[in-house]
Amino acid sequence: MEETKILVIDDEKNILESIKMVLDYENYQVETSGSGLDGLELFKSMNPDIVLLDVKMPGFDGIEVLKNLKNINKLSEIIMISGHSGIQEALEAARLGAFDFLEKPISREKLLLTVRNASEKVSLLKENFNLKGITEKKYTLIGKSAAMNKLKETIQLVAKSDSTVLISGQSGSGKELISRKIHQLSRRKDKKFIQVNCAAIPDELIESELFGHEKGSFTGAYEKKIGKFENAHRGSIFLDEVGDLSLKAQAKVLRVLEEGEIQRVGSAEIKKVDVRVISATNKDLKEEKKKGNFRDDLFFRLNVIPVHCPSLSERSQDIPLLVNHFIEYFSEENNYKKKLFSQGALDMMIRYPWKGNVRELRNLVERLLIMSEAKTISANDLPDYMKTEEKSSGISFHNISSWKLFKQQSEKYFLEEKLREFNYNIAKTAREIQLPRSNLYKKIEFLGIMIPDQSEADEGSPGS
């Protein structure tokens, strides 16, 4: 376990020596300073877990030092010490974030107990901070394609408001990541983010899950349960696969959106909740409305801000970035050995129509990191079904729903093949296919065609 670092700041030399002796004996790592200004400089270089700080010091007193310390590092816990007990000083120190207040002369037992409690709190704060970092890395939106850049701009705008958001997109395309990013960038970021998979909860339990129930309200209700909406008070709730809600549950969700009220199953009490609702679906809710499976009024309430999550085939140029991200993530989280993907493997992955979207890509990368013994994964290491799909046709028709999309996919496949044929030389490719080079650049950008960095040996600029 890492040693707890402690800084003691006091203008009385005998106090410094006695505190240091007690803490040294308990194997704490202790440094001392005789003034507020020197203590600040030592704090910056040492970055201690705990600071024992005298309130009354000549020049720069303890309260001023406390303000500065909290601005530098909020994870450090500050214990104030004073020979003159004053209620106003104690209140001011508490307001500024001090952990505790000790009076001189300090008993050994009281000192060690307070330091131990502060050390436990610091450990918990560090753990939460590290977990937050891991979570943010896990739920990062990866991509620099035109579709992803547009999505990121939309998220930045959406996050500023409290309006309901409806995210549409194919399964596995990243709708949950979008919902989390909206929450992280919102004013509710420090409050709870509650996720509910509406499709995974049986109809008879969905009301209890969302709104809670009272003890004895139905068979099996052995104790009171707090629902997801109540648990998300002042935070955000993400209703994934909202199109699978029963009509009865839809009516109750509508009430929350319109009135900000919930009612537990078996209770007559109405509770007010302040929750931002973000929902997602891979169904066409307009079609579900026509079939009578989804309420008109709820659709309009949920769809205040519609956000489209692009499929992986719509942003295939992001695949190399996603592959690198997953390699880094799995190597760090699961201690897998890092591997490289050859350009041939990446090319095949870019051309492959990912039915399962980013989720399918993620699972494939993890499987290859575990199963492949080679340091570099080549096209031969990829599953046979990917090679079969590529041989049958450069274009997969199962994801094409319109003539416009077919033309785009056909153009993309043709240009990718020609660029590969001429080693990604833009000028040469443009000449051979009899297309102005500036037009070819525009097509490459619009269709999301990936150009390898090492192959960008071209003659002149896009506009020449």
N, C-alpha and C positions, 0 to 999 in steps of 0.2 A: 504493500500500500504506500502511496506517495506521502512523504512527510508534510505535515501542516506547517506552512511558513507564517511566522508572526513578527510583526513590527511593533515595537513599543516606543512611543513618543512622549517624553516628559522632560521638563527642565530640571527636575530634582535627580541628581546622580544616584543617591542611595535608593530611590524608588526604582530606577532603571535596573540597578544591579540586583535588587532583591527579586523583582519580577522575573528577570532573565534567569536567575539561579533556580527558581521554582520550575519554570517552564523547560529549561535545559534538562533538569532531572527527569522530566516526563517525556524526554526525547522529541520535543518540538524544536523546529529550526528557528532560532530567534535572532533578530537584529535590533539594535537600539539607536535612538536619535535624541539629542538634547534640545532641539528646537523645532518649531513648526515648519519653517522653510526647508531646513535640512531634511526633515522627515518626509516632506513632499517629494524631494529629489530622490531619496532612498526608496520611497514607495514606487516611483516610476521605474526604477531599475530592478527592484526586487520583486514587484508584483505579488505582495503577500496575500494569504488567505484571510488573515485576521489582523486588525490593528487595535492596539490598546492606546488610547489617546487622552492625554490630560486636557481638561477643559481650560484651566487658567495657566497661560504661559505668556511671558513677555513678548511684545511685538505681535506676532501672528498667533492669535489664540486658537483653542481647540475647535470652536464652532466654525471659524473660517477655514481651518484645515479640513474639517469634516466635509464642508461643502465642496471643496476642491477634490478630495479623495473620491467622493461619490460621482463626480463628473468624469474622473479618469477611469474608474473601474467599479461598476455596480455590483460585481460578484463578490467583492471583498466585504467582510463584515466588520463593522467598527464598534468597539466597546469603549465607552467614555469613562474616564476616571477623574475624580475630583476630591479635594480635601475640604471643600466648602459645599455642602449639599444645598442645592437650590432647585425648587420645583420648576421655575421658569426655564432654567438651563436644561433640565431633564426633558421637559416638554419640547423645547426647541430642537434638542438633539434627536429625539424620537421622530419629530416631524421631518427632519432631514435624512432619516433612514438609519440612525444608530441602532445597533442590535440590543444593547443593554447599557446600564449605568451603574458603575461601581464606586463606592465611597471609600476614601482613605481613612484609616489604615485598612488595607485590603487583606482579608483572611485568606490563607492558602486554599482552604476548601472552596470558598466562594469563587476565587479566581479560577481554579481548575474546573469547577462545574460550569461556569459561564463560558470559558474557552472551549470546553468539550461540546457544549450545546451549539456554540457558534460554528465549530468545526463540522459538526453533523449537518448543519444548515448549508454551509458552503459546499460540502460533498453532494448534497441533494441538488443544489442549484447548478453545480457543474454537470451532474448527470443529466438533468433536464435540458441544459444548454446543449450538451453533446447529442442527446436524443433528438432535439429540435433540428440540429444540423444534419443528422442522418435522415430525418424525415423529409427535410427540405430537399436534400440530394435525391432521395428516392422519388419524390414527386415533382422533379424538375421537368419543365417543358423543353424538349430538345428539338432544334431545327432552325434552319436559316432560309428555308424555301419561301417563296412568295406567299404561299398559303399559310405558313406558320407565322411569318412576320405580320400578316394581316390579323391573324388570330390573337397574337400577343398585344397588338395595338387595341383590339376590341376589348380584351381582358382588362387592360389598364383603364379604359374608359368606364367599363361596367363596374369595376371594383369600387369606384368612388361613390356610387349611389347605394341605396338600400332596396332597389327595385328587384322584383322576382326575375329570375333568369331561367330560360328553358334551353338546355343544350341538346342538340340533335346530332346524330352520327351513328355510324356502324358500330357493332360490338367490338370491343378491343381497341378502339381508335384513340382512347384517352379522355373520355368525358369526365371521369373522376378527377384526373389531374387538373383539368380546366376548373372544376368546381373548387378544388383546394386552392388553386392559385388565386381565384377571385376572393376567397376568404382571407388568404394571407396578405393580400394587398388592400383589404377593406379596413374600415375603422373598428371592425369586430375581431381583428386578427388575434388579440390576446384572450378572446373568449373561446368557448367550445365550438368545434366543428363536428357535428353528429351526422353520420352516414347511415342511410336506411336503404337496403335492397328490397324494394317493394315486391319483386318477382319471387324472392326467396321465402317470404312469410306467408303462411296459409291464410286464406280469406277470413277464417274464424278468429285468427289471432292478430290481424293487422291493426284493428282499432285499439286493442290493448297495447300493442307495441308503440303505436304513434301517440296515443293520448293517455295511457296508463289505466289502471283499474284499482278498485277498492277490494279489500280483503272480503272474500265470500261472495263477490259479485257474480261469479259463475263457477262451475265445477273445475277444480284445480287452482282456483285463485286463493291460495293459502295465506298470502300476505299482500299488503299494498304494493303497487308497482308504479314507479314514476315513468311516464311515457317519454318518447324521444323529443317531442316538441317542448315539453316542460324542461327536460334536461338541457335543451339547447337555448334556453332563455338568455337573451342578449348576445347570442352567437349566431351561427348559421346551421341550417339543416339541409342535407343533400338527399333528395328523394330520387334514387337511381331506379330506372325502369318504372317511372311514374305511370306509364300507360297500362301497367298491370294491376293498378288499384281497382278494387271493386267500386261500383257506383255508390254504395253506402259510405265507404271510406272517403271517396271523392267529395261527398257532401260535407263531411266533417273537416277535410282539409280546406275546402272553400270557406268554411266558417272562420278558420284560423286566419286565412288571408284577408277576409273582409272585416272581421271584428277583432282580430287579435285575441281570440278566446278559445279555450279548450275545456272539455268536460271528461273527466275520467269515467270509464265504464263502471256503472253501479253507483255513481255519485250525482247528487243534485247540485253540487258546488260548481260555479263557473270560475275559471282561473284566467287571468290575463297573462299573455306571453308576448315577448318582443323577440321575434325570430325572423331572420332573413331566409327565405326559401329559394334554394337552387335545385332545379329538377333536371332530369335527363331521360332520354328515351331513344331507342333505335326503331321505334314504330312510327308510322305516319299518323300523327294524332288527328289530322284533318280527316283521314279515311276512317279512323276509329270513331270520330264524331258522327260521320254519316251512317255508320253501322249501329249507332246507339250505344257504343261501348265506352264513350268518354263524354263528359258533360261539356257543353259549349261554354258555360260561364266559368268553369274551372280552367279550361284551355286558355281563355282570354286573360285570366288572372295570372296564370303561370307564364304565359308567353309575352310578358311586358317587354323583355329584352331577349330576342332569340339569338342564340350563338350556335354556329355550325362548326362541328369538329371534323376536320378533313380526314378522309381515310388515308391509309399509308400509300395507296396507289396514286392519290392526288398530290403527294409530296415525296415521291420516291427518291429525290435527290438528297433527302435527309437521312437515308438509310445508313451511309457510312458514319455519320455523326452519332446516330442511335446505336450502332454496333459498338463504337468506341465507348460510348456512355455505359452500355451494359457490361462491357469487359471490365471497365474501371469499377463499376458498382459491385459486381459479383466477386471480383478479386479482393475488394476491400471488406465486403460483408461476410463472404463465405470462405475466404482464403483460397480461392481458386487461382491456379497459375495463369498469368496473363499470356494471351496468345495474339498473334497478328492474323488478319484476314487478307489474303492476296487480292490483287486488283481483279483477277479473274473471278474470284468468289464474290466480291462485292458487285461486279458487273452482273453476274447471274442473279444475285439477290435484288438488285435494282430492277431487273426485268421481270422478276417473278410477281404474279398478282397475289398479294397477301390477303387471303380471305379472312384470316383472323386478325389482320391489321398489326398494330404495334405489339399487342399481346403475343401473337404468334411469333413475331421476330424475336421478342425478348426470350421466349421459351426455347427457341432454336439456338440462340447464342449461348444460353446457359447449358443446354445439352451438349453443344460442341465443346465448350470449355471443360466439361466433365469427361466426355467420352473420347475426344481426339487426343492422341499422344503426340501429334506433331506440334511444333512451335508455331508454324504458320499453317493456317487452314486454307486449303485450296478449293477450287471449284469441285474437284473430285471427292472432297470430304463432305460436300453438301448432300442432303437426302436425295434418293433417286427420283422421288416425285417432282422435285424442282427441275431436274434435268429433263424428265419426260414432258413436263409442261412447256419447257423452253423449246424442245425439239418439235413438238406438235405445231406450235405457232408462236411467233413473237408477241402476239396479242391474245389476251384472254377475254373472251366475250361475256363471261358470266357476270362481270362487274359493270358492263356497258349497258346503260339504260336509254340512250338516245343517240340519234344520228350525229349530233354535234360532238358528243363524247367519243363516238367511234372514230370520227375524223381526227380528233385530237390524239387519240391513242395510236391511230395509224401513222400520223405524222411523226409522233414521238418515236415509235419503233423504227421507222425509216431513217430518221435523222441519227438515232443512236447507232444503228448499224453502219451508216456511212461515216460517222465520226470515228468509230472504232476502226473501220477499214483504212482510213487515212491518218491513223494514230493521233486523233483529236486535233489535227492541224486545221484551225478554223478557216484560214484563207484557202487552203487546198480543197477542203470539203466544199466550200461555197462555190469555187470554180467548177468542180466536177459535177455538182448537182445543178449548176446554172442558177444560183440564187445569190442576190447581192449579200455581201458579207454582213452589212448592218441588219438586214432582214433575218439572217441566220442567227445572229446574236439575240435578237428579239424573240425568235422562236425558242431558242435554248432556254432563255429566262422564263418565258411564258409557260413552256411545257415542263419545266422543272428537270431539265436534263443535267446530269452530273458530269462535270468535266474534271478529270484527275488533275491535281495541282502540278504534278511533274510533267504534264503533257501540254501546258499552255504556251508552247512555243509557236507564236503566231507572227504574222507580218503586219504591223500597223495596228491602229486602234479600231474599235468597233465602228466608229463613224467614218473611217477613211475609205 
